[in-house]
Each structure stands twice: as structure tokens, then as C-alpha cells.
Amino acid sequence: MATTYRDRLIADIDEVPKSKLPQLYAIVHTIKEQLLTTAPTGPGVGKRCLGSAKGHVWMADDFNAPLPDEIVDEFYK
């Protein structure tokens, strides 16, 4: 039973017919090169700029207001 991603990958490769291995190798090689040479992108990656989230975040007017006693009491149960 495969327990790691590596074991699962090897088990999956073992199921591929030998005649299809060159095609599989080409696909894996291409993906590997893309993963290793492409810079990561997405939220929180790269240069950060103050104010870059302006207009994307909403905060209630009473955000800093004290919580009702019933809610505070729940924290101390």
C-alpha cells in the first residue's frame, strides 16, 4: 500500500504500459521543468506594497467596539 506521494507516484508509473513510458516521460519532464523554473504567483507572493488591498477589504464601523458580555463570558468558560 502506497503511503507517500512518492510511493503513490511510483505505483501509478508501474501500471503504465512500457510502450507508453516515453510519452509519460516527456510529460513529466515538461511539468518538472515548469515547476522548477516558474516563479510562484498568487496572493502573498512577491513584492508587497502598502495599500495594495485598498478597496478589497471591508471592516464594520464597530469593529473595535467592545463585545457584548454574553460573548466575552463564553471565552472564560
N, CA, C and O atoms as a Tinker XYZ file with bonds, in Angstrom:
   308  protein
     1  N      0.843000   -1.186000    0.000000    73     2
     2  CA     0.000000    0.000000    0.000000    64     1     3
     3  C      0.887000    1.248000    0.000000    63     2     4     5
     4  O      1.791000    1.374000    0.826000    81     3
     5  N      0.625000    2.161000   -0.924000    73     3     6
     6  CA     1.420000    3.380000   -1.031000    64     5     7
     7  C      1.046000    4.338000    0.093000    63     6     8     9
     8  O     -0.132000    4.601000    0.335000    81     7
     9  N      2.068000    4.858000    0.777000    73     7    10
    10  CA     1.796000    5.746000    1.902000    64     9    11
    11  C      2.282000    7.168000    1.664000    63    10    12    13
    12  O      1.792000    8.096000    2.308000    81    11
    13  N      3.229000    7.359000    0.759000    73    11    14
    14  CA     3.719000    8.704000    0.474000    64    13    15
    15  C      3.387000    9.054000   -0.970000    63    14    16    17
    16  O      3.051000    8.182000   -1.771000    81    15
    17  N      3.484000   10.337000   -1.289000    73    15    18
    18  CA     3.247000   10.756000   -2.675000    64    17    19
    19  C      4.218000   10.051000   -3.615000    63    18    20    21
    20  O      3.854000    9.652000   -4.721000    81    19
    21  N      5.458000    9.904000   -3.154000    73    19    22
    22  CA     6.462000    9.230000   -3.989000    64    21    23
    23  C      6.053000    7.782000   -4.259000    63    22    24    25
    24  O      6.119000    7.311000   -5.395000    81    23
    25  N      5.628000    7.082000   -3.201000    73    23    26
    26  CA     5.193000    5.694000   -3.364000    64    25    27
    27  C      3.984000    5.595000   -4.289000    63    26    28    29
    28  O      3.901000    4.700000   -5.129000    81    27
    29  N      3.053000    6.525000   -4.122000    73    27    30
    30  CA     1.860000    6.511000   -4.978000    64    29    31
    31  C      2.233000    6.778000   -6.436000    63    30    32    33
    32  O      1.698000    6.150000   -7.350000    81    31
    33  N      3.158000    7.716000   -6.640000    73    31    34
    34  CA     3.591000    8.038000   -7.996000    64    33    35
    35  C      4.282000    6.842000   -8.647000    63    34    36    37
    36  O      4.018000    6.519000   -9.805000    81    35
    37  N      5.155000    6.199000   -7.908000    73    35    38
    38  CA     5.859000    5.030000   -8.436000    64    37    39
    39  C      4.869000    3.909000   -8.742000    63    38    40    41
    40  O      4.994000    3.231000   -9.762000    81    39
    41  N      3.885000    3.712000   -7.861000    73    39    42
    42  CA     2.871000    2.681000   -8.099000    64    41    43
    43  C      2.071000    2.994000   -9.362000    63    42    44    45
    44  O      1.772000    2.095000  -10.147000    81    43
    45  N      1.721000    4.276000   -9.559000    73    43    46
    46  CA     0.987000    4.659000  -10.766000    64    45    47
    47  C      1.843000    4.446000  -12.020000    63    46    48    49
    48  O      1.340000    3.979000  -13.041000    81    47
    49  N      3.118000    4.784000  -11.947000    73    47    50
    50  CA     4.011000    4.612000  -13.096000    64    49    51
    51  C      4.166000    3.133000  -13.427000    63    50    52    53
    52  O      4.239000    2.766000  -14.600000    81    51
    53  N      4.216000    2.290000  -12.419000    73    51    54
    54  CA     4.340000    0.852000  -12.653000    64    53    55
    55  C      3.161000    0.277000  -13.422000    63    54    56    57
    56  O      3.285000   -0.766000  -14.063000    81    55
    57  N      2.006000    0.960000  -13.362000    73    55    58
    58  CA     0.816000    0.489000  -14.074000    64    57    59
    59  C      0.801000    0.908000  -15.546000    63    58    60    61
    60  O      0.003000    0.382000  -16.323000    81    59
    61  N      1.661000    1.835000  -15.938000    73    59    62
    62  CA     1.693000    2.330000  -17.317000    64    61    63
    63  C      2.367000    1.277000  -18.213000    63    62    64    65
    64  O      3.429000    0.756000  -17.874000    81    63
    65  N      1.738000    0.970000  -19.364000    73    63    66
    66  CA     2.374000    0.017000  -20.289000    64    65    67
    67  C      3.723000    0.550000  -20.766000    63    66    68    69
    68  O      3.897000    1.755000  -20.946000    81    67
    69  N      4.670000   -0.357000  -20.967000    73    67    70
    70  CA     6.026000    0.051000  -21.373000    64    69    71
    71  C      6.013000    0.851000  -22.667000    63    70    72    73
    72  O      6.861000    1.723000  -22.858000    81    71
    73  N      5.081000    0.577000  -23.545000    73    71    74
    74  CA     5.032000    1.292000  -24.826000    64    73    75
    75  C      4.661000    2.768000  -24.644000    63    74    76    77
    76  O      4.942000    3.588000  -25.518000    81    75
    77  N      4.034000    3.107000  -23.515000    73    75    78
    78  CA     3.614000    4.493000  -23.257000    64    77    79
    79  C      4.601000    5.262000  -22.380000    63    78    80    81
    80  O      4.415000    6.459000  -22.159000    81    79
    81  N      5.636000    4.609000  -21.883000    73    79    82
    82  CA     6.586000    5.271000  -20.991000    64    81    83
    83  C      7.301000    6.462000  -21.624000    63    82    84    85
    84  O      7.504000    7.462000  -20.935000    81    83
    85  N      7.699000    6.413000  -22.909000    73    83    86
    86  CA     8.327000    7.610000  -23.483000    64    85    87
    87  C      7.406000    8.834000  -23.467000    63    86    88    89
    88  O      7.863000    9.952000  -23.227000    81    87
    89  N      6.119000    8.625000  -23.720000    73    87    90
    90  CA     5.172000    9.742000  -23.680000    64    89    91
    91  C      5.028000   10.270000  -22.251000    63    90    92    93
    92  O      4.989000   11.479000  -22.025000    81    91
    93  N      4.952000    9.347000  -21.297000    73    91    94
    94  CA     4.839000    9.749000  -19.902000    64    93    95
    95  C      6.081000   10.519000  -19.465000    63    94    96    97
    96  O      5.974000   11.530000  -18.770000    81    95
    97  N      7.250000   10.047000  -19.869000    73    95    98
    98  CA     8.490000   10.732000  -19.518000    64    97    99
    99  C      8.486000   12.160000  -20.061000    63    98   100   101
   100  O      8.865000   13.095000  -19.355000    81    99
   101  N      8.061000   12.329000  -21.302000    73    99   102
   102  CA     8.034000   13.666000  -21.907000    64   101   103
   103  C      7.102000   14.593000  -21.130000    63   102   104   105
   104  O      7.425000   15.761000  -20.916000    81   103
   105  N      5.959000   14.082000  -20.713000    73   103   106
   106  CA     5.005000   14.896000  -19.966000    64   105   107
   107  C      5.581000   15.272000  -18.602000    63   106   108   109
   108  O      5.545000   16.436000  -18.204000    81   107
   109  N      6.106000   14.287000  -17.897000    73   107   110
   110  CA     6.658000   14.536000  -16.559000    64   109   111
   111  C      7.836000   15.498000  -16.640000    63   110   112   113
   112  O      7.957000   16.394000  -15.806000    81   111
   113  N      8.700000   15.327000  -17.628000    73   111   114
   114  CA     9.855000   16.206000  -17.781000    64   113   115
   115  C      9.407000   17.647000  -18.022000    63   114   116   117
   116  O      9.973000   18.575000  -17.444000    81   115
   117  N      8.404000   17.840000  -18.863000    73   115   118
   118  CA     7.896000   19.185000  -19.158000    64   117   119
   119  C      7.320000   19.822000  -17.902000    63   118   120   121
   120  O      7.604000   20.982000  -17.603000    81   119
   121  N      6.518000   19.070000  -17.173000    73   119   122
   122  CA     5.908000   19.599000  -15.955000    64   121   123
   123  C      6.981000   19.920000  -14.916000    63   122   124   125
   124  O      6.915000   20.956000  -14.255000    81   123
   125  N      7.963000   19.040000  -14.771000    73   123   126
   126  CA     9.037000   19.267000  -13.804000    64   125   127
   127  C      9.789000   20.556000  -14.125000    63   126   128   129
   128  O     10.077000   21.351000  -13.230000    81   127
   129  N     10.100000   20.757000  -15.385000    73   127   130
   130  CA    10.808000   21.983000  -15.787000    64   129   131
   131  C      9.967000   23.218000  -15.484000    63   130   132   133
   132  O     10.499000   24.230000  -15.027000    81   131
   133  N      8.661000   23.149000  -15.732000    73   131   134
   134  CA     7.789000   24.288000  -15.448000    64   133   135
   135  C      7.728000   24.570000  -13.956000    63   134   136   137
   136  O      7.765000   25.728000  -13.539000    81   135
   137  N      7.635000   23.526000  -13.157000    73   135   138
   138  CA     7.568000   23.713000  -11.705000    64   137   139
   139  C      8.848000   24.311000  -11.146000    63   138   140   141
   140  O      8.801000   25.134000  -10.232000    81   139
   141  N      9.983000   23.908000  -11.684000    73   139   142
   142  CA    11.260000   24.359000  -11.137000    64   141   143
   143  C     11.706000   25.712000  -11.669000    63   142   144   145
   144  O     12.503000   26.392000  -11.022000    81   143
   145  N     11.210000   26.117000  -12.833000    73   143   146
   146  CA    11.666000   27.374000  -13.421000    64   145   147
   147  C     10.656000   28.501000  -13.328000    63   146   148   149
   148  O     11.013000   29.659000  -13.547000    81   147
   149  N      9.416000   28.201000  -13.013000    73   147   150
   150  CA     8.387000   29.235000  -12.945000    64   149   151
   151  C      8.368000   29.825000  -11.545000    63   150   152   153
   152  O      8.326000   29.099000  -10.552000    81   151
   153  N      8.399000   31.146000  -11.480000    73   151   154
   154  CA     8.323000   31.822000  -10.189000    64   153   155
   155  C      6.919000   31.658000   -9.629000    63   154   156   157
   156  O      5.945000   31.718000  -10.378000    81   155
   157  N      6.804000   31.454000   -8.336000    73   155   158
   158  CA     5.472000   31.310000   -7.740000    64   157   159
   159  C      4.675000   32.591000   -7.877000    63   158   160   161
   160  O      5.225000   33.690000   -7.804000    81   159
   161  N      3.386000   32.444000   -8.075000    73   159   162
   162  CA     2.496000   33.597000   -8.184000    64   161   163
   163  C      1.303000   33.363000   -7.283000    63   162   164   165
   164  O      1.047000   32.240000   -6.851000    81   163
   165  N      0.593000   34.406000   -7.010000    73   163   166
   166  CA    -0.601000   34.287000   -6.199000    64   165   167
   167  C     -0.574000   35.271000   -5.051000    63   166   168   169
   168  O      0.371000   36.045000   -4.895000    81   167
   169  N     -1.625000   35.231000   -4.250000    73   167   170
   170  CA    -1.705000   36.168000   -3.133000    64   169   171
   171  C     -0.548000   35.979000   -2.155000    63   170   172   173
   172  O     -0.202000   34.849000   -1.809000    81   171
   173  N      0.033000   37.052000   -1.723000    73   171   174
   174  CA     1.087000   36.987000   -0.724000    64   173   175
   175  C      2.451000   36.630000   -1.271000    63   174   176   177
   176  O      3.397000   36.482000   -0.497000    81   175
   177  N      2.588000   36.484000   -2.596000    73   175   178
   178  CA     3.870000   36.113000   -3.184000    64   177   179
   179  C      4.414000   37.319000   -3.942000    63   178   180   181
   180  O      3.686000   38.000000   -4.664000    81   179
   181  N      5.681000   37.560000   -3.765000    73   179   182
   182  CA     6.300000   38.665000   -4.496000    64   181   183
   183  C      6.400000   39.912000   -3.644000    63   182   184   185
   184  O      6.263000   39.860000   -2.422000    81   183
   185  N      6.640000   41.032000   -4.304000    73   183   186
   186  CA     6.826000   42.304000   -3.614000    64   185   187
   187  C      5.504000   42.787000   -3.022000    63   186   188   189
   188  O      4.469000   42.789000   -3.689000    81   187
   189  N      5.562000   43.191000   -1.774000    73   187   190
   190  CA     4.375000   43.707000   -1.111000    64   189   191
   191  C      4.393000   45.229000   -1.173000    63   190   192   193
   192  O      5.444000   45.866000   -1.093000    81   191
   193  N      3.223000   45.776000   -1.313000    73   191   194
   194  CA     3.101000   47.218000   -1.428000    64   193   195
   195  C      2.018000   47.693000   -0.467000    63   194   196   197
   196  O      0.893000   47.195000   -0.504000    81   195
   197  N      2.352000   48.655000    0.392000    73   195   198
   198  CA     1.356000   49.177000    1.317000    64   197   199
   199  C      0.180000   49.763000    0.547000    63   198   200   201
   200  O      0.360000   50.507000   -0.417000    81   199
   201  N     -1.010000   49.422000    0.983000    73   199   202
   202  CA    -2.213000   49.941000    0.351000    64   201   203
   203  C     -2.679000   49.144000   -0.846000    63   202   204   205
   204  O     -3.638000   49.536000   -1.511000    81   203
   205  N     -2.022000   48.029000   -1.135000    73   203   206
   206  CA    -2.395000   47.262000   -2.323000    64   205   207
   207  C     -3.753000   46.574000   -2.178000    63   206   208   209
   208  O     -4.343000   46.175000   -3.182000    81   207
   209  N     -4.263000   46.428000   -0.949000    73   207   210
   210  CA    -5.569000   45.802000   -0.736000    64   209   211
   211  C     -6.677000   46.839000   -0.585000    63   210   212   213
   212  O     -7.820000   46.491000   -0.291000    81   211
   213  N     -6.343000   48.100000   -0.785000    73   211   214
   214  CA    -7.330000   49.156000   -0.617000    64   213   215
   215  C     -8.502000   48.925000   -1.565000    63   214   216   217
   216  O     -8.323000   48.715000   -2.765000    81   215
   217  N     -9.701000   48.969000   -0.997000    73   215   218
   218  CA   -10.900000   48.737000   -1.792000    64   217   219
   219  C    -11.300000   47.268000   -1.865000    63   218   220   221
   220  O    -12.379000   46.948000   -2.362000    81   219
   221  N    -10.443000   46.371000   -1.377000    73   219   222
   222  CA   -10.749000   44.945000   -1.406000    64   221   223
   223  C    -11.178000   44.427000   -0.034000    63   222   224   225
   224  O    -11.688000   43.312000    0.081000    81   223
   225  N    -10.971000   45.231000    0.997000    73   223   226
   226  CA   -11.260000   44.807000    2.357000    64   225   227
   227  C    -12.300000   45.734000    2.944000    63   226   228   229
   228  O    -12.211000   46.955000    2.814000    81   227
   229  N    -13.296000   45.137000    3.598000    73   227   230
   230  CA   -14.322000   45.923000    4.268000    64   229   231
   231  C    -14.290000   45.609000    5.747000    63   230   232   233
   232  O    -14.149000   44.451000    6.138000    81   231
   233  N    -14.421000   46.634000    6.571000    73   231   234
   234  CA   -14.429000   46.434000    8.011000    64   233   235
   235  C    -15.622000   47.192000    8.591000    63   234   236   237
   236  O    -15.879000   48.340000    8.230000    81   235
   237  N    -16.339000   46.537000    9.487000    73   235   238
   238  CA   -17.513000   47.161000   10.110000    64   237   239
   239  C    -17.107000   48.400000   10.892000    63   238   240   241
   240  O    -15.998000   48.478000   11.420000    81   239
   241  N    -18.009000   49.362000   10.962000    73   239   242
   242  CA   -17.729000   50.591000   11.696000    64   241   243
   243  C    -17.490000   50.324000   13.180000    63   242   244   245
   244  O    -16.738000   51.054000   13.825000    81   243
   245  N    -18.120000   49.287000   13.726000    73   243   246
   246  CA   -17.985000   48.991000   15.145000    64   245   247
   247  C    -16.960000   47.871000   15.407000    63   246   248   249
   248  O    -17.060000   47.166000   16.411000    81   247
   249  N    -16.002000   47.712000   14.531000    73   247   250
   250  CA   -15.025000   46.631000   14.646000    64   249   251
   251  C    -14.301000   46.658000   15.989000    63   250   252   253
   252  O    -14.089000   45.610000   16.598000    81   251
   253  N    -13.926000   47.830000   16.448000    73   251   254
   254  CA   -13.174000   47.962000   17.700000    64   253   255
   255  C    -14.071000   48.129000   18.922000    63   254   256   257
   256  O    -13.566000   48.302000   20.031000    81   255
   257  N    -15.374000   48.082000   18.745000    73   255   258
   258  CA   -16.294000   48.227000   19.872000    64   257   259
   259  C    -16.183000   47.006000   20.784000    63   258   260   261
   260  O    -15.902000   45.902000   20.316000    81   259
   261  N    -16.400000   47.202000   22.063000    73   259   262
   262  CA   -16.344000   46.063000   22.989000    64   261   263
   263  C    -17.405000   45.025000   22.632000    63   262   264   265
   264  O    -18.486000   45.359000   22.147000    81   263
   265  N    -17.071000   43.759000   22.883000    73   263   266
   266  CA   -18.015000   42.681000   22.620000    64   265   267
   267  C    -19.078000   42.660000   23.714000    63   266   268   269
   268  O    -18.826000   43.086000   24.841000    81   267
   269  N    -20.260000   42.165000   23.379000    73   267   270
   270  CA   -21.289000   42.025000   24.417000    64   269   271
   271  C    -20.812000   41.062000   25.516000    63   270   272   273
   272  O    -20.023000   40.152000   25.260000    81   271
   273  N    -21.302000   41.280000   26.734000    73   271   274
   274  CA   -20.877000   40.467000   27.879000    64   273   275
   275  C    -21.128000   38.983000   27.658000    63   274   276   277
   276  O    -20.327000   38.162000   28.103000    81   275
   277  N    -22.219000   38.611000   26.982000    73   275   278
   278  CA   -22.524000   37.194000   26.751000    64   277   279
   279  C    -21.403000   36.521000   25.950000    63   278   280   281
   280  O    -21.043000   35.375000   26.219000    81   279
   281  N    -20.867000   37.228000   24.983000    73   279   282
   282  CA   -19.807000   36.660000   24.141000    64   281   283
   283  C    -18.499000   36.591000   24.921000    63   282   284   285
   284  O    -17.782000   35.594000   24.839000    81   283
   285  N    -18.186000   37.623000   25.666000    73   283   286
   286  CA   -16.965000   37.638000   26.471000    64   285   287
   287  C    -16.994000   36.509000   27.482000    63   286   288   289
   288  O    -15.983000   35.843000   27.708000    81   287
   289  N    -18.154000   36.291000   28.094000    73   287   290
   290  CA   -18.304000   35.224000   29.094000    64   289   291
   291  C    -18.016000   33.861000   28.488000    63   290   292   293
   292  O    -17.507000   32.985000   29.187000    81   291
   293  N    -18.322000   33.652000   27.216000    73   291   294
   294  CA   -18.065000   32.366000   26.544000    64   293   295
   295  C    -16.563000   32.065000   26.481000    63   294   296   297
   296  O    -16.167000   30.899000   26.498000    81   295
   297  N    -15.736000   33.094000   26.410000    73   295   298
   298  CA   -14.288000   32.887000   26.350000    64   297   299
   299  C    -13.732000   32.374000   27.674000    63   298   300   301
   300  O    -12.684000   31.728000   27.704000    81   299
   301  N    -14.425000   32.657000   28.751000    73   299   302
   302  CA   -13.895000   32.319000   30.075000    64   301   303
   303  C    -14.603000   31.142000   30.710000    63   302   304   305
   304  O    -14.480000   30.943000   31.918000    81   303
   305  N    -15.330000   30.363000   29.953000    73   303   306
   306  CA   -15.986000   29.154000   30.481000    64   305   307
   307  C    -15.003000   28.060000   30.680000    63   306   308
   308  O    -15.373000   26.971000   31.118000    81   307
